[in-house]
């Protein structure tokens, strides 16, 4: 079998898109806007190499796409970046898959005035982390700008068309920069939250028999109880208080079943001030009393 290389791949260029696609608006050979769906997607038949940079905004459905031999699951409201020369193959897609495609030349990018320090993280996504999660509102805002671009491409106002389109493209690109920065902040926050959650679980393992107050664990971690609860919920979907309760109940059930201790002894071992308080706590979280649970066990 002949090995697939960039040299023998079929190239997808702006002139070819202009020629072969039906829903197309373009600015010479520098910029083209078109749409794709499950029925009109040549990359499902064979891999292709993009001759130019591309941004695809997934409007509906989902697809599994290979980009430079790595698979990505692309869903609605994902923004996907394709580097110039990327090898692309659609492995599968849903019947309702539909996307909005913008392809542009390197010379067009060089004409756009965008702050390098702000745009560099987005450029770094090309080829490294090509799928960006946006919201439905994000996508609607970007598509509105591109719709204006399409209107200008079809307009009879030719004198400043290039300048207007570059300005609109700049606006859309700054929206993408903002979305990328928001995602980066979320990833950084989640990274910190995951560390805190791990440390919280270690503390819980050590102290759950005697400490049921979120404030105790927060003090051990030098953070506020509110921040600890938010971080734990961000990672696990459950509050710190719920994790504490579940840990205490798990320990109580084990002691009731296997320890041979009286309920009063178990209550004291778990740092409850009275057997009655322990009974109310246990029933609140399990729906049954300690004595009934102990008899059934």
N, C-alpha and C positions, 0 to 999 in steps of 0.2 A: 504494500500500500504506500502510496506517495505521501511523504511527510508534509504536514501543513506548515508553511513558513510565511512570513510577511511578504516575501517576494512573489509567491505564487497564489496569494489570496486575492479574491476579488475586491477591488477598492470601491469604497463609497465616498464619492467626492461631491462637492456642491454642484458642479455642472451636471453630474449624473442624477442627483436628486431632483434638480430643476427639470431634467428631461423625462424622468421615469415616474415621478409622483404626481398625483392629480391635484391634491390640495396644497399648492405651493405658492409662497410669496418670497421674493428674493431681492437682494441688492447686489447687482452684478455677480461676481463670483466670490464675494466676501461674506455674505450672510444669507441664510435661507431658513424659512420657518415652514414647517409642514406638520402633518399628523400621521400617527401610526395606529393600526388596530390589528387584531388577531388575523384578519383576512389579508392585510396588506403589510407583510413584514418579511422581507427577503432573508433576514438573518435567521429565520427558522428553517430555511432550506439548506444553508451552508454558512460557514463563518465568513465574516468580512472584516476588512481593515478600514478604519475611518481616516479619511484624508482631510483633517481639520479637527477642531475641537467641537464637541457636541454636549448639549445639555438636554436631557429628557425629563419631562415632568409627567409622572404617571397620574392620569386623571380618573381611571377606573380599572377594576380587575387587579390581577397580579400576574407575575411572570418569574421564571427562574432563568437568569441570564448569565452566561459565561463571559467574563471580561478578563482578557489576558490569562485564560485557562483557570480562573478562579470563579466559583459559582456564587451568585448573589440572589437572594429572594427579594424581589421588588414588588412593593404593594402600592395601593392608592396613596397619593400625596407624597410619595418618595420623589426626590430630585436626584438624578443620576448623572455623573460627570464622566465623559469619555475623552481620554487624551488622544492627541493626534497619533495615529498609527496603532491604536488599540485593536486587538483582535476580539471580535464580538460574535457571540452565537446565542440565539434564543433557544433554550433547551425545551421549555414548555411554557405555555401561557393560557390563561383562562379565556373562554369564548368572548367575554365582555371586556377584555383588555383593550385599553385605549390610552394613547400618550401624545403629548405635545412635544415637538422636537425643534430645537434650535441648533443649527450648525454654522460655525463661523471660522474664518481663516485666521491664521496667526497675524497677518498684516492688519486685519480689522481690530484684533485685540490690542495691537500696539498703538492704534489710533485713539483708543478709549482712555480718557483721563481718570484713572482710579488710584487712590492712595495705596502705594505698594505695601506699607505695613499692615493696612487693613485687609487687603486682598490676598496677601501671601498665603494665609491658612486655607483659603478656598483653592488657590492654584495647587497647593500641596495635596489636596484631596484627589486631584486627577491622577489616576493610576494607583494611589495608595489606599484611599478609603472612599470609593466613588459614590456610595449611596448615602444621601442626606435625608433625614426624616423631617418633613415639614408638617404644618397643620393645614386643614382645609382652607382656612382664611389666608395663610401664606400663599398657597397655590392660587387662590382666587385673585390675590393682589398682583402676583407675577403675571398671571395670564391676562389680566386687564391691561397691563403695560404692553405685553406682546401683541395684544389685539390692536392697540394704538399703533404699534410698529407696523403691523400688517396693513392697517388703514393707510398709513403714510407711504408704504411701499406701493400701494395701489393708487395713490393720489396723483393728481396732475401738478402738484406743487413741487417742481423739480429743483428749484434754485438752491434751497437749503435742506433738501431732503436728507442728504448724507449727515449733516450736522444734527438735525432733529433726531434721526434714528440712533446716532451715536449717544446722544443725551438720554434717550429713552432706554437704550441698552445699559448705560451707566446706572440709571435708576434701578433697573431690574437687578443688576449685579450687586448693588449695595443692599437690596433686600435679601439676596442670597447670602451676602456676607453677614448680615444681622442674624439670619437663621442659623448659620454655621457657628457664630459666636455663642448663640443661645444654647445650641447643642453641646458645645464644648464646656460651657459653664455647668450644664446638667451632668455631663460625664465627670467633671471634676468634683462636683457636689456628691454624686453617687459614689465616687471612689472614696471620699472621706467618710461618707455614711457607712460604706461597707466595712471600713476599718473599725469605726465605732461600734458597729453591730457585732463584729467578731470579738472585740474587747468586752462588750457588754455580756455576751453569751458566756465568756470565760468567767467573768465575775459572778454571773448568775449560777453557774455550776458550783462555785465555791461557797456562795452566801445565801442561796435561796432557802435553806433550812432555817435561817434566822432573820433574814432581811426581806421585807415585802414592800418597801417604800422606794419609789422611783428616785427620790431625792438622794438616797444612800448611794445608788449606782452612779448617778450623775456626779456626785462629789468625788467618787473614786476616779472618774474620768475628767475631772476639772471642767465640766460643762454644766449648763443649766438643765433642770429636768425637762423643760419644754423642748430644748434642742435635742436631748437624748431621745425623747419620745418621737419627735419628727424624723430623726435620722433612722431609728429602728423601723418605723412604719414605712419610710421611703424604700428600705431594702426588703423588708419581710412582709409588708402588708398588715402587720399587727403592731399594736402599741407596745411600749416597754412594759406597761402595767399588765397587759394581757399575757405577755411572756412570763412575767413573774408569777401571776396567778396559776398559769398552766404548769409551771415548774413545781410550785408548792403542792398543787393538787396531785401531780404525778408522784411526788415523794410521799404524800399522805396516803395515797392508794397503796403504794408498795408497803408502807409500814402497817397499814390496816390488814393487809392480806398475809404478810409473811413474817412480821417481826415478833409477834406474840405479845407485844406491849399492849397495855390498856389504852383506851381512847384518851384518858387524862394524861398518861405518860407521853403519848404521841403529840397531844396538844402542846405540852411543855417543850418537847423536843423541837417542835416547829416554831417555837417562840410565840405561841398564843398565850395571852394573859390568863384565859380561863378555858375550860372545856366547852362551856356554852358558846363562847366566841368562836372557837374552832368549829363547833357543830354548825353554827349559822353560816360561816364562811364556806365550809365544805358543801352544805346543801345548796347554797346560792350558786355554786359553780358546777355541781353535778346533778342536782335535782333529787338527791337522796341523802339520808343522814349517815354519819360515820358508822353508827351501830348497825344499821341495815346493810350497808356496804360490807362491813366486817363479817356479818353473818352469812351473806351470800358468797363471800370470798372463800 
